[in-house]
Amino acid sequence: MAYSIENIKAELEQFGKYKYIKAELLKRGYTVADLARELGVSTTTIFLILQDKTKSKRVAKRIEEIIGVPQGTLFEYTREG
């Protein structure tokens, strides 16, 4: 399901990044544990990334791919450049 950047930004502001991403992952059939297994990281690492307490371009890019948003929409540091 594709969303406009404006809608995504509004939802991020309304719900917060962590809740928004977690809900969008669940809509697509992913739990935090599923994502962690797929990427070979701990669930703690996923939680820390979702809460912006640590960074991982690889994990962040995969989250954006799963949700179907342009690179850099949810995690600015994933923008190519």
Summary of the structure (lengths in Angstrom):
residues: 81
radius of gyration: 11.7
end to end distance: 26.7
largest distance: 32.4
contacts: 213
relative contact order: 0.16
helix: 64%
strand: 0%
